[in-house]
Structure formats: C-alpha cells, structure tokens
Amino acid sequence: MKNVLLLVHDDAGQEARLQVALDLTRALDGHLSCIDVTLFPALVGDIYSPGIAEAALLTAERERESKNKAALEARLAHEDVCWDWADVTGNFVDGVCDAATLSDIIVLNRQLDHFPYPDMRDVASCVLMRARVPIVAVPDDCKRLDIRRALVAWDGQASVAATLRACVPLLQRAEAVEIFTAGDGAVGVDPRFAAEYLSRHGVHATVRIVENGSQAADQLIAAAAVAYDADYVLMGAYSHGRLMETFGGVTKRMLRNAKLPLILGH
C-alpha cells in the first residue's frame, strides 16, 4: 500500500482531503498522486444562446482550477512527500476511477455537510462500486489522520475481509486495533478468525462482540468508535451482514454522519 490517490478540486472539502492524504502518504512512506478534476458544467445554455452559458461556466471553472493548482503545487513543493499531478476535465467519478487503476487507496470526502454541490457522498459511493480500491472518506472539517487506534467494523462478509486484507500495511502501523461486531448469529466469518489472520501479519487485535440486535448498526459502530477512542473506522461497504444491513443503508448513513475518517472497501 504505497500509492495514494487524492481528488483535487477547489471545494469545501479539499483542505480536509489534502491533510489526510499527506498524513496517509507519510505514514505509508508512499507516493501521492493528485488528480485535479475540472468539472464539466451540469448546466447548458438557454434556447436563445445554446452552449454559450455552458462555455462561460467551463471557462470560469478552468480559471478557478488553474489558480487552485498553482496554490497547491506551491504548498506541495514544501511537503516531505513524493507527489505527481494530473489534470482532467469531466466529472469526479470518471476522473478518479480512470486514475485509480494502479492506486492502493483513494482519499475523498464522505459528504460536504453544508454544501449540497458537489454531491461528495454520491461520488464516494460510485467510486467505491467502480474502482474496487479502498477509499478514505473524510469529514469536511477533518484536520488530520491519526492512525494509532483503528476500529474494524466486522460483519464477516467479503467486502470487509477484502478491505482488511488490503489495509494490512496501514493496520501494521497502528498501536491498537479492535475488531468489533454484533453477536446476533448473522455474522459470516467469525471475527476471531480475522484477529488470527492479522496476528500472522504482526497485528495483535482485540475482538469485541456486543449482544445487541435492536440498535441500528451505524449507531453501534459510532458508539464503539467513541468507546475505543478510535482514530478511524475500517469497514466493508454495501454489504449485507448485520453491521452493514441490506441495500447499503448503513454505508450511506455512515457517509452522511460519521465523525471520524472512514476506510471503506467493496
């Protein structure tokens, strides 16, 4: 896990994405790839001037991103990470997924809480489904990523197992890891097997099983993260186990409400 992909765009979540991407790249002794997406306008010109308004919006967007690029490249020149930069025009999902072929992890926002546009929750969901690479989904007010204490929300399904395997290099850098699950009989692979797997990689995780079948899964995870003083939550996305629920309900609620960075995989 060395190649960190960062979505760059001049929006309310960019600073949080940048700080987390820098922390993650340093922690992994990795390489940061910045994909700067100039958004193609969603609006078109009116019937009297077809295309004119669209062209004007695109020109303004390009000017903003050009200034944004200059400012961020100046900052990155003074950071202690290796990095590169690519520019694309289009939409976030296509831009990120096209750039993610040889990436190990992608840094996005979980949602922009006070700005409906861009719809970062939808971006995170779509990238998860298409890129098949773990993402870090961060709150837009996140200042940094600490990796000392990790909570793994375990439902025993393939998505969380794959995310756990992909993120072993990150978990190896943690001081403490807890595997948390709800013991209602619906868990697939036993969490103790996940702990045994991690132990073979030098990660000595504890296991906590709660017997609570009535509370919503996202509330269980949030409470467990607070109780454990976790720095981030690692979980599978759009799974069907107890902790993920059918039709991705928990994934969407976590993307909407989580206070901590989420590491998600599908």
C-alpha positions as CSV (number, residue, x, y, z in Angstrom):
1,M,0.0,0.0,0.0
2,K,2.2,2.8,-1.3
3,N,0.1,4.7,-4.0
4,V,-2.3,7.2,-2.5
5,L,-4.7,8.9,-4.9
6,L,-6.1,12.3,-4.0
7,L,-9.1,14.1,-5.6
8,V,-8.2,17.7,-6.1
9,H,-10.8,20.3,-6.7
10,D,-11.5,23.8,-5.3
11,D,-14.4,23.0,-3.0
12,A,-15.2,23.0,0.7
13,G,-13.8,19.5,1.3
14,Q,-10.4,19.9,-0.4
15,E,-8.4,21.0,2.6
16,A,-9.5,18.0,4.7
17,R,-8.7,15.7,1.8
18,L,-5.3,17.2,1.3
19,Q,-4.3,17.0,5.0
20,V,-5.5,13.4,5.3
21,A,-3.8,12.4,2.1
22,L,-0.5,13.9,3.3
23,D,-0.7,12.1,6.7
24,L,-1.6,8.9,5.0
25,T,1.3,9.1,2.4
26,R,3.8,9.9,5.2
27,A,2.5,7.0,7.4
28,L,2.9,4.6,4.5
29,D,6.1,6.1,3.2
30,G,4.2,6.2,-0.1
31,H,3.6,8.4,-3.1
32,L,0.8,10.9,-3.5
33,S,-0.9,11.2,-6.9
34,C,-3.1,14.3,-7.3
35,I,-5.9,14.1,-9.9
36,D,-7.3,17.6,-10.4
37,V,-10.8,17.4,-11.9
38,T,-12.2,20.4,-13.7
39,L,-15.9,19.8,-13.6
40,F,-17.8,20.0,-16.9
41,P,-20.8,22.2,-16.3
42,A,-24.0,20.5,-15.5
43,L,-26.0,23.5,-16.9
44,V,-26.5,24.3,-20.5
45,G,-27.2,27.5,-22.4
46,D,-30.8,28.7,-22.9
47,I,-32.7,28.3,-26.1
48,Y,-31.6,31.8,-27.3
49,S,-27.9,31.2,-26.8
50,P,-27.3,27.4,-26.8
51,G,-23.9,26.4,-25.4
52,I,-22.8,30.0,-24.6
53,A,-23.6,29.8,-20.9
54,E,-22.1,26.3,-20.7
55,A,-18.9,27.6,-22.3
56,A,-18.7,30.5,-19.9
57,L,-19.1,28.3,-16.9
58,L,-16.4,25.9,-18.1
59,T,-14.0,28.8,-18.7
60,A,-14.6,30.1,-15.2
61,E,-14.2,26.6,-13.8
62,R,-10.9,26.2,-15.6
63,E,-9.6,29.5,-14.3
64,R,-10.5,28.5,-10.7
65,E,-8.8,25.2,-11.0
66,S,-5.7,26.8,-12.6
67,K,-5.3,29.1,-9.6
68,N,-6.1,26.2,-7.3
69,K,-3.4,24.1,-8.9
70,A,-0.8,26.8,-8.7
71,A,-1.5,27.3,-5.0
72,L,-1.4,23.6,-4.1
73,E,1.7,22.8,-6.1
74,A,3.4,25.6,-4.3
75,R,2.4,24.0,-1.0
76,L,3.3,20.5,-2.0
77,A,6.8,21.7,-3.0
78,H,7.4,22.2,0.7
79,E,5.9,18.9,1.9
80,D,8.0,15.9,2.7
81,V,6.2,13.5,0.3
82,C,6.8,12.4,-3.2
83,W,3.9,13.5,-5.5
84,D,2.8,13.9,-9.0
85,W,-0.1,15.8,-10.7
86,A,-2.6,15.1,-13.5
87,D,-5.4,17.3,-14.9
88,V,-8.6,16.1,-16.3
89,T,-11.9,17.7,-17.4
90,G,-15.2,15.8,-16.8
91,N,-16.8,14.5,-13.6
92,F,-15.3,13.4,-10.3
93,V,-16.2,9.7,-10.6
94,D,-14.8,9.1,-14.1
95,G,-11.7,11.2,-13.3
96,V,-10.9,9.4,-10.1
97,C,-11.8,5.9,-11.4
98,D,-9.7,6.3,-14.6
99,A,-6.7,7.4,-12.4
100,A,-7.2,4.6,-9.8
101,T,-6.0,1.6,-11.9
102,L,-2.7,1.4,-10.1
103,S,-3.7,3.2,-6.8
104,D,-3.8,1.4,-3.5
105,I,-6.2,3.8,-1.7
106,I,-8.2,6.9,-2.6
107,V,-8.9,10.0,-0.5
108,L,-12.3,11.5,-0.8
109,N,-14.9,13.3,1.4
110,R,-17.7,11.3,3.0
111,Q,-20.0,14.3,2.3
112,L,-19.9,18.1,2.3
113,D,-22.1,18.8,5.3
114,H,-23.1,22.4,4.5
115,F,-22.8,22.4,0.7
116,P,-25.1,20.2,-1.5
117,Y,-22.8,20.6,-4.5
118,P,-20.7,18.8,-5.3
119,D,-22.5,15.7,-4.0
120,M,-19.5,14.0,-2.4
121,R,-21.5,11.2,-0.8
122,D,-22.6,10.1,-4.2
123,V,-19.1,10.4,-5.5
124,A,-17.7,8.2,-2.7
125,S,-20.5,5.7,-3.3
126,C,-19.9,5.5,-7.0
127,V,-16.1,5.3,-6.8
128,L,-16.4,2.5,-4.2
129,M,-18.6,0.5,-6.6
130,R,-16.4,1.1,-9.7
131,A,-12.8,1.4,-8.6
132,R,-12.7,-1.6,-6.3
133,V,-10.0,0.2,-4.3
134,P,-10.4,1.2,-0.6
135,I,-11.3,4.8,-0.1
136,V,-10.7,7.1,2.9
137,A,-13.9,9.1,3.3
138,V,-13.2,12.1,5.5
139,P,-15.5,14.7,7.1
140,D,-15.0,18.1,5.5
141,D,-13.8,19.6,8.9
142,C,-11.1,16.9,9.3
143,K,-7.7,18.4,10.2
144,R,-5.5,15.2,10.1
145,L,-5.5,11.5,10.0
146,D,-4.1,9.7,13.1
147,I,-3.5,6.0,12.6
148,R,-2.7,4.9,16.1
149,R,-6.1,3.4,17.0
150,A,-8.2,1.5,14.4
151,L,-11.7,0.1,14.8
152,V,-12.7,-2.6,12.3
153,A,-16.5,-2.9,11.9
154,W,-16.7,-6.6,11.2
155,D,-19.7,-8.4,9.7
156,G,-17.8,-11.3,8.3
157,Q,-18.7,-10.6,4.7
158,A,-16.4,-10.5,1.7
159,S,-16.3,-6.7,1.5
160,V,-14.9,-6.1,4.9
161,A,-12.5,-9.1,4.6
162,A,-11.1,-7.7,1.3
163,T,-10.7,-4.2,2.9
164,L,-9.0,-5.7,5.9
165,R,-6.5,-7.6,3.7
166,A,-5.8,-4.5,1.5
167,C,-5.2,-2.3,4.6
168,V,-2.8,-4.6,6.4
169,P,0.1,-2.2,5.8
170,L,-1.8,0.6,7.5
171,L,-3.0,-1.6,10.4
172,Q,0.6,-2.7,11.0
173,R,1.4,0.9,11.8
174,A,-1.4,1.1,14.4
175,E,-0.7,0.9,18.1
176,A,-4.1,-0.7,18.8
177,V,-6.7,-2.4,16.7
178,E,-10.2,-3.6,17.8
179,I,-12.4,-5.9,15.7
180,F,-16.0,-5.0,16.6
181,T,-19.1,-6.9,15.7
182,A,-22.7,-7.5,16.8
183,G,-23.3,-11.0,18.0
184,D,-26.8,-11.8,16.7
185,G,-26.0,-15.0,14.9
186,A,-25.9,-13.3,11.5
187,V,-22.1,-12.8,11.2
188,G,-20.4,-14.7,8.4
189,V,-16.7,-15.3,9.2
190,D,-16.1,-15.3,12.9
191,P,-14.2,-12.1,14.0
192,R,-11.7,-14.2,15.9
193,F,-10.5,-15.6,12.5
194,A,-9.9,-12.1,11.4
195,A,-7.8,-11.5,14.5
196,E,-5.9,-14.7,13.8
197,Y,-5.3,-13.5,10.2
198,L,-4.0,-10.1,11.4
199,S,-1.7,-11.7,14.0
200,R,0.1,-13.5,11.3
201,H,0.9,-10.1,9.9
202,G,2.1,-8.8,13.3
203,V,-1.1,-7.0,14.1
204,H,-2.4,-8.1,17.5
205,A,-6.1,-7.1,17.5
206,T,-8.6,-7.5,20.2
207,V,-12.2,-8.7,19.5
208,R,-15.3,-7.2,21.0
209,I,-18.7,-8.7,20.3
210,V,-21.9,-6.9,21.5
211,E,-25.2,-8.7,22.0
212,N,-27.5,-6.0,20.7
213,G,-29.9,-6.8,18.0
214,S,-32.2,-3.8,18.3
215,Q,-29.9,-0.8,17.9
216,A,-29.2,0.5,14.4
217,A,-25.8,-0.7,13.0
218,D,-24.4,2.7,12.3
219,Q,-25.2,3.7,15.9
220,L,-23.5,0.6,17.2
221,I,-20.4,1.4,15.1
222,A,-20.4,5.1,16.2
223,A,-20.7,4.2,19.9
224,A,-18.0,1.6,19.6
225,A,-15.6,4.1,17.9
226,V,-16.2,6.6,20.8
227,A,-15.7,3.9,23.4
228,Y,-12.5,2.7,21.8
229,D,-11.2,6.2,21.2
230,A,-10.7,5.2,17.6
231,D,-8.9,7.4,15.1
232,Y,-10.7,5.9,12.2
233,V,-13.2,3.1,11.3
234,L,-12.4,0.4,8.7
235,M,-15.5,-1.3,7.2
236,G,-16.9,-3.0,4.2
237,A,-19.4,-1.1,2.1
238,Y,-22.7,-2.1,0.6
239,S,-22.6,-5.5,2.2
240,H,-25.5,-7.5,3.7
241,G,-24.2,-8.5,7.1
242,R,-25.5,-7.4,10.4
243,L,-23.3,-4.3,10.6
244,M,-23.9,-3.2,7.0
245,E,-27.6,-4.1,6.5
246,T,-29.4,-4.6,3.3
247,F,-29.3,-2.1,0.4
248,G,-26.4,-0.2,1.7
249,G,-28.4,1.7,4.4
250,V,-25.6,1.7,6.9
251,T,-23.0,2.7,4.4
252,K,-25.0,5.7,3.3
253,R,-25.7,6.7,6.9
254,M,-22.1,6.4,7.8
255,L,-21.1,8.5,4.8
256,R,-23.7,11.1,5.9
257,N,-23.0,11.2,9.7
258,A,-19.6,9.7,10.6
259,K,-17.4,12.0,12.8
260,L,-14.2,10.0,12.1
261,P,-12.5,9.2,8.8
262,L,-13.9,6.0,7.3
263,I,-11.8,3.5,5.3
264,L,-14.3,1.7,3.1
265,G,-14.0,-1.1,0.6
266,H,-16.3,-3.1,-1.6
